[in-house]
């Protein structure tokens, strides 16, 4: 069914709907490469549509119908891409699950989605044994022969081989739900974020608008991460190509970039910092990369651009929103998230939704002009939906400040804020300063209880491989670079920080561990840092 939409804010379905755009490319440029994969598989646009048709027929034979929530628990692969597309081809809702999920968290996600069918890798299936799987009845197992399960029907990989005719693509609209993304759950149970087709279209356009059909993305973020999905969507929308790999690796990053002939990369968390601290190598001077999106902007964009010969961009985004802040090429200063893009309104507010004074930290709240370009709620969680959308604005839960030029700077998760002796501390800004030390590879700062009230500052540090940094040396390095109240009291040295598969540091684990045995306490060592004397005229 062809829809006529008279609202100029909503693009024509033929230009924003995944399957419609894919089919158009398959007709107009059938032999153009869409994707190359780690196993050496390469698909043209024509190949891709054929793969989607066969997978859709197989899923329909397994009972998938429009509106169903279908789970996928697979690593990055050609199979993951074609099954995602096939789920949407049938008008079902794609629900990717984090490969690290297990136990109560896995149970929560399966039951929240109400999924009947889960597509899972054979190595992950045993985690389903000891949990309540809710409405789940069937598991399509890939990667090997399925084990038995006392309650679930297991389907072998050959269930994807179907002789049935390709079903007619479902009649879906831009405002229909395309997928569900689970939040990280660092401040409570993971929430199931509902995303429409128009949401993921707008997000991919806003985040990667600097790319074109001539670009090849290095797709190294998992498909259960909204930015990883937006990258794939942007590839389809432009008619470009992608090189899908399983994960980011500092050591062979540039080798992979050269081998896959990638022209655009995404660096999340500490990835850019890791690359900047590596010795200069031959592959980093032989690549074809033209653009790099760095989120957050934890390095000097000009220095990164000059060293690696590409333009740098940055942005702020989360699963519920569609990149309201963006900057580039080569934005300054370090730490900026950019300025509001067109079609977005942003405000910084206090707990009563009143705007804060210029220069003060407030929670970032947003709304957009385009309908359905933000999340339309949390699945089966009306209370969380109402709380996030109070007063007609989406509340991000993130603290920001704005400078005189209109640049926005992330300060901290509102629930991660540290208050020490009457002063508010941004863990993000403190971590950035700690990472300027030449031996520090990564750092995380969290609050721990103080014996005199409020918080003390704990910095957890990982140094570069085969290097050693004494905590007292780091403190001496920081004293002239920080206000007295920001200098950490406690230092813990670790080999690496605990991270999610998308390289986000799991600060809740560090807070739970707290002051471990053998931790460095500068005050116990007699190093007490006091406020500078007030200068008087």
C-alpha atoms as one frame of an Amber mdcrd trajectory, in Angstrom:
protein
   0.000   0.000   0.000   1.368   3.410  -0.991   0.783   6.119   1.579   0.453
   9.789   0.752   1.780  11.882   3.619   1.064  15.593   3.458   3.114  16.591
   6.517   6.429  18.013   5.194   8.190  16.986   8.407   7.779  13.306   7.549
   9.767  11.925   4.585   8.197   9.759   1.940   8.031   6.109   3.087   9.978
   5.024   0.012  12.959   7.029   1.289  12.845   6.180   5.012  11.528   2.611
   5.336  14.216  -0.079   5.538  12.771  -2.713   3.196  11.471  -0.194   0.639
  14.881   1.481   0.322  16.702  -1.864   0.187  14.412  -3.078  -2.594  14.977
   0.128  -4.563  18.770  -0.253  -4.372  18.455  -3.906  -5.415  16.598  -2.752
  -8.536  18.709   0.287  -9.387  22.217  -0.858  -8.355  21.994  -4.643  -7.939
  25.732  -5.301  -8.273  26.904  -2.599  -5.848  28.449  -3.980  -2.664  26.315
  -3.637   0.441  28.404  -5.522   3.004  31.574  -7.490   3.592  31.878  -9.734
   6.644  34.687 -11.144   8.770  34.258 -14.635   7.338  34.997 -13.310   3.849
  31.349 -13.252   2.743  30.401 -10.313   0.530  26.886  -9.259  -0.456  25.683
  -7.001  -3.220  22.372  -5.204  -2.783  20.732  -7.835  -4.942  22.263 -10.605
  -2.808  21.057  -8.883   0.342  17.450  -8.705  -0.798  17.553 -12.372  -1.843
  18.911 -13.309   1.603  16.156 -11.310   3.278  13.467 -12.967   1.145  14.623
 -16.491   2.061  14.953 -15.650   5.756  11.520 -14.002   5.786   9.956 -17.129
   4.278  11.618 -19.292   6.944  10.530 -17.017   9.808   6.968 -16.901   8.457
   6.981 -20.715   8.453   7.970 -20.548  12.131   4.880 -18.437  12.790   6.266
 -14.870  12.814   3.486 -12.388  12.089   3.186  -8.569  11.898   3.462  -6.982
  15.321   5.305  -9.912  16.933   8.324  -9.119  19.095  11.135 -11.368  17.849
  14.346 -11.652  19.865  17.828 -11.994  18.368  20.834 -13.045  20.449  23.637
 -13.262  17.910  27.080 -11.721  17.407  27.739  -9.404  14.469  27.486 -11.501
  11.329  25.823 -11.799   7.950  23.147 -13.977   9.585  22.368 -11.259  12.141
  21.878  -8.641   9.417  19.623 -10.725   7.215  17.474 -11.862  10.146  17.031
  -8.312  11.425  15.910  -7.213   7.947  13.674 -10.282   7.553  11.943  -9.610
  10.883  11.091  -6.086   9.725  10.132  -7.394   6.257   7.362  -9.368   7.983
   6.233  -6.322   9.949   7.511  -7.809  13.217   9.502  -5.896  15.821  13.230
  -6.609  16.045  14.496  -7.105  19.641  18.298  -7.579  19.811  19.742  -8.795
  23.118  23.134  -8.013  24.616  25.430 -11.043  24.353  26.525 -10.522  27.968
  23.014 -10.953  29.373  22.335 -13.844  31.727  20.350 -14.653  34.853  17.781
 -12.164  36.131  18.690  -9.527  33.556  18.153 -11.927  30.654  14.888 -13.091
  32.194  13.711  -9.482  32.607  14.366  -8.654  28.946  12.724 -11.785  27.531
   9.614 -11.333  29.675   9.351  -7.585  29.048   9.343  -8.085  25.273   6.826
 -10.918  25.555   8.656 -12.666  22.717   7.503 -16.081  21.512  10.531 -16.712
  19.256  14.183 -16.097  20.074  17.000 -16.541  17.540  20.126 -17.426  19.522
  23.693 -18.615  19.096  24.192 -22.172  20.321  26.797 -21.102  22.907  24.270
 -18.800  24.592  21.326 -21.211  24.746  22.368 -22.920  28.041  21.722 -19.622
  29.845  17.990 -20.142  29.209  17.847 -23.269  31.380  17.526 -21.787  34.865
  15.382 -18.722  34.212  11.686 -17.986  33.761  11.333 -17.515  29.988   7.827
 -16.039  30.118   5.926 -16.370  26.831   8.940 -17.793  24.984   8.080 -21.097
  23.296  10.557 -21.469  20.422  14.286 -20.930  19.971  15.949 -20.951  16.551
  19.518 -22.042  17.290  22.380 -21.026  14.978  26.038 -21.990  15.042  25.534
 -25.662  15.895  23.088 -28.378  16.817  20.673 -27.196  19.512  20.707 -28.697
  22.991  17.509 -30.021  24.503  15.432 -27.865  26.826  12.705 -29.000  29.220
  10.214 -26.294  28.233  11.285 -24.773  24.912  11.084 -26.115  21.363  14.538
 -25.934  19.801  14.879 -25.479  16.029  18.092 -26.440  14.230  19.831 -24.084
  11.768  18.243 -25.880   8.803  14.923 -24.322   9.830  16.176 -21.253   7.972
  16.111 -23.263   4.745  12.598 -22.778   3.413  11.029 -23.836   0.163   7.983
 -21.651   0.759   7.284 -18.698  -1.523   8.494 -15.338  -0.290   5.689 -13.640
   1.628   4.453 -10.235   0.616   6.210  -7.524   2.670   4.067  -6.254   5.521
   2.218  -2.964   5.235   4.055  -0.831   7.797   4.171   2.933   8.243   6.964
   5.304   9.366   5.372   5.635  12.822   5.114   1.889  13.450   7.538   0.262
  15.895  10.600  -1.088  14.101  12.698  -2.266  17.019  13.272  -2.365  20.760
  16.607  -1.456  22.362  17.337  -2.224  26.004  19.040   0.457  28.068  22.213
  -0.406  29.954  20.403  -0.686  33.276  23.183   1.033  35.233  20.720   2.907
  37.445  17.972   0.269  37.629  16.356  -2.511  35.591  16.955  -2.202  31.856
  14.125  -0.412  30.084  12.811  -1.559  26.703  12.995   1.510  24.456  10.461
   1.586  21.620  11.826   2.981  18.329   9.731   3.696  15.243  10.982   3.465
  11.674  11.053   7.255  11.612  13.097   7.289  14.822  15.923   5.118  13.480
  15.801   6.968  10.139  16.148  10.353  11.856  18.888   9.092  14.169  20.990
   7.670  11.357  20.547  10.848   9.310  21.409  13.146  12.235  24.389  11.092
  13.406  26.006  10.159  10.104  24.774  12.892   7.776  28.347  13.635   6.681
  28.589  10.246   4.900  27.420   9.305   1.413  27.056   6.392  -1.003  30.835
   6.554  -1.529  31.541   5.598   2.081  32.161   2.240   3.692  31.478   2.086
   7.428  33.587  -0.038   9.725  30.679  -1.538  11.680  32.345  -2.640  14.905
  29.518  -1.865  17.333  27.072  -4.692  18.106  23.576  -4.609  16.695  22.067
  -4.396  20.180  23.565  -0.876  20.388  21.436   1.853  18.834  24.415   3.578
  17.178  25.540   0.294  15.648  22.068  -0.116  14.169  21.957   3.497  13.003
  25.206   2.913  11.123  23.694  -0.032   9.257  20.551   1.985   8.530  22.595
   4.880   7.196  24.364   2.464   4.845  21.040   1.270   3.444  19.625   4.780
   3.171  22.601   6.144   1.211  23.320   3.032  -0.843  26.824   2.835   0.598
  28.541  -0.217   2.076  29.718  -1.553   5.414  32.413  -3.850   6.728  31.016
  -5.744   9.710  33.449  -6.961  12.359  32.807  -8.538  15.747  34.438  -5.952
  18.011  36.915  -3.094  18.392  40.561  -4.017  18.956  43.195  -1.373  19.684
  46.076  -3.547  18.556  44.843  -4.368  15.037  42.346  -1.543  14.465  44.213
   0.073  11.575  45.054  -3.318  10.029  41.314  -4.074   9.932  40.537  -0.634
   8.507  43.086  -1.103   5.721  41.999  -4.666   4.936  38.303  -3.756   4.725
  38.926  -0.504   2.801  36.737   1.356   5.290  36.333   5.109   4.882  34.322
   6.009   8.006  34.767   4.809  11.594  33.010   5.214  14.922  34.999   5.383
  18.157  33.030   5.090  21.393  34.166   5.561  24.968  37.932   5.283  25.329
  38.636   3.906  21.846  40.036   7.182  20.484  42.226   7.670  23.557  43.597
   4.139  23.157  44.481   4.805  19.513  46.178   8.128  20.278  48.371   6.453
  22.909  49.574   3.730  20.546  52.976   4.053  18.833  52.823   5.291  15.248
  52.374   2.340  12.880  52.509   1.802   9.133  48.817   0.833   8.717  47.601
   4.081  10.275  49.319   5.897   7.419  47.951   3.624   4.668  44.205   3.697
   5.338  41.372   5.371   3.370  39.398   6.734   6.338  37.912  10.164   5.665
  35.726  10.607   8.765  35.671   9.498  12.397  32.810   9.999  14.840  34.250
  10.162  18.375  31.753   9.930  21.249  32.510  11.406  23.712  35.146  13.769
  22.355  37.852  12.707  24.799  40.832  13.693  22.630  41.996  16.806  20.808
  40.112  16.581  17.521  42.742  18.595  15.644  45.569  16.392  16.905  43.595
  13.249  16.012  42.773  14.647  12.577  46.382  15.566  11.870  47.802  12.247
  13.034  45.320   9.988  11.255  44.415  12.176   8.285  40.647  12.265   8.680
  37.945  14.679   9.783  36.560  14.290  13.298  32.923  14.659  14.351  31.207
  14.279  17.691  27.663  14.064  19.009  25.458  13.272  21.969  22.885  10.514
  21.675  21.103   7.812  23.619  18.651   5.077  22.680  15.597   7.240  23.350
  16.674  10.259  21.302  18.019  11.017  17.836  21.325  12.839  18.269  20.113
  16.301  19.368  23.688  17.646  19.660  26.293  17.419  16.899  29.608  19.067
  15.972  32.258  18.866  13.282  34.413  18.711  11.399  37.241  18.866  13.962
  35.248  20.528  16.748  36.804  22.384  19.647  37.229  22.467  22.593  37.880
  18.975  23.949  34.779  17.585  25.598  32.168  19.436  23.569  29.110  17.471
  22.469  28.240  20.135  19.923  25.253  22.385  19.411  21.566  21.572  18.812
  20.804  20.375  15.302  17.925  21.721  13.263  14.466  20.603  14.305  15.446
  20.079  17.960  14.778  22.206  21.037  16.939  21.717  24.127  16.873  23.167
  27.631  18.959  22.788  30.792  16.709  22.581  33.839  16.659  21.904  37.581
  14.601  19.238  39.362  11.472  21.361  38.876  12.039  21.748  35.116  12.942
  25.419  35.580  15.815  26.632  33.410  19.114  27.032  35.235  21.225  30.186
  35.108  23.782  30.532  32.270  26.908  28.552  33.103  25.156  26.338  35.678
  24.730  22.597  35.304  21.228  21.359  34.520  19.520  18.272  33.187  19.300
  18.215  29.390  15.711  17.909  28.194  14.663  17.872  24.548  11.768  17.780
  22.101  11.707  17.612  18.324   9.646  19.103  15.553   9.349  15.860  13.552
   6.699  13.479  14.940   7.871   9.999  15.945  11.545  10.977  15.805  11.983
  10.291  19.515  11.143   7.127  21.402   7.414   6.705  21.860   7.842   5.059
  25.253   9.164   2.168  27.301   7.539  -1.174  26.551   5.206  -2.276  29.381
   6.471   0.504  31.658   3.987   3.406  31.641   5.358   4.872  34.872   8.888
   5.205  33.445   7.445   6.591  30.208   5.471   9.260  32.055   8.458  10.185
  34.229  10.788  10.576  31.239   8.246  12.604  29.237   6.914  14.875  31.989
   5.859  18.371  30.960   6.080  17.462  27.277   9.883  17.170  27.166  12.074
  14.086  27.175  14.338  14.054  30.229  17.746  12.551  29.479  18.930  12.194
  33.076  22.245  13.765  31.998  23.765  16.905  33.448  25.128  19.462  30.958
  26.484  22.971  30.901  26.556  25.444  28.015  29.288  27.979  27.226  28.907
  31.485  25.799  29.311  30.183  22.228  26.396  27.776  22.616  28.486  24.609
  22.900  27.072  21.930  25.203  29.276  19.887  27.523  28.344  16.646  29.219
  29.077  16.852  32.930  27.760  13.598  34.383  24.808  11.330  34.737  22.641
  13.138  37.265  22.746  10.014  39.431  26.550   9.741  39.069  27.231  13.240
  40.359  29.853  13.574  43.093  29.575  16.186  45.833  32.651  16.628  48.000
  32.719  19.120  50.856  30.164  21.423  49.304  31.575  21.256  45.753  30.076
  19.445  42.750  32.518  17.343  40.739  32.124  16.129  37.161  33.515  12.612
  36.936  33.778  13.065  33.155  35.986  16.156  33.440  38.138  14.587  36.150
  38.605  11.405  34.115  39.640  13.463  31.088  42.323  15.240  33.134  43.641
  11.997  34.613  43.946  10.523  31.111  46.290  13.315  30.051  49.037  11.539
  31.997  51.194   9.743  29.461  51.053   6.397  31.288  47.298   6.323  31.921
  45.309   4.256  29.457  41.860   4.650  31.040  40.291   6.010  34.197  36.951
   5.937  35.967  35.943   8.154  38.864  33.175   7.267  41.326  31.900   8.525
  44.662  32.532   6.586  47.866  31.176   7.489  51.302  33.086  10.018  53.392
  33.430   9.651  57.132  32.442  13.317  57.515  29.446  13.300  55.169  28.866
  13.693  51.414  31.366  11.931  49.136  35.021  11.183  48.674  36.555  10.635
  45.242  37.844   7.240  44.130  39.790   7.044  40.852  40.264   3.600  39.323
  43.203   3.618  36.911  44.567   1.286  34.241  47.989   2.143  32.848  49.418
   1.379  29.441  50.675  -2.204  29.029  54.051  -2.938  30.612  54.165   0.387
  32.449  53.940   1.268  36.135  52.588   4.408  37.735  52.647   4.905  41.491
  49.479   6.489  42.906  51.464   9.179  44.698  53.098  10.157  41.384  49.689
  10.528  39.779  48.462  12.702  42.657  51.502  14.969  42.324  50.782  15.240
  38.595  47.154  16.227  39.225  47.629  18.767  42.032  48.684  21.688  39.789
  46.054  20.765  37.175  42.908  20.528  39.284  40.966  22.467  41.893  41.884
  21.152  45.327  38.482  19.519  45.861  38.731  17.457  42.648  42.039  15.734
  43.423  41.102  12.109  44.220  41.605  10.912  47.757  41.653   7.233  46.791
  43.480   5.551  43.906  43.044   1.956  42.840  45.229   0.481  40.089  43.734
  -2.258  37.868  44.708  -4.013  34.653  41.542  -2.845  32.900  38.190  -1.291
  33.731  35.010  -3.393  33.616  33.142  -2.501  30.444  30.039  -3.419  28.513
  30.384  -4.898  24.999  29.982  -1.328  23.700  32.980  -0.173  25.744  31.017
   1.777  28.359  32.641   1.593  31.764  30.438  -0.221  34.294  30.744   2.299
  37.089  28.103   0.584  39.185  30.502  -2.345  39.633  33.263   0.004  40.782
  30.903   1.648  43.254  29.824  -1.752  44.581  33.469  -2.796  45.053  34.184
   0.481  46.848  37.350   0.765  48.934  39.050  -2.561  48.329  41.945  -3.904
  50.340  45.280  -2.273  49.590  43.762   0.851  48.055  45.880   4.021  48.115
  44.570   6.725  50.471  46.544   9.937  50.089  45.249  11.361  53.352  46.390
   8.260  55.223  49.770   8.882  53.605  49.775  12.409  55.032  48.991  14.172
  51.737  46.183  16.609  52.581  45.329  19.185  49.919  43.853  22.437  51.127
  42.108  25.322  49.445  44.423  27.980  47.994  44.528  31.126  50.128  42.199
  33.858  48.923  44.032  36.589  47.062  43.020  40.027  48.322  43.699  43.435
  46.867
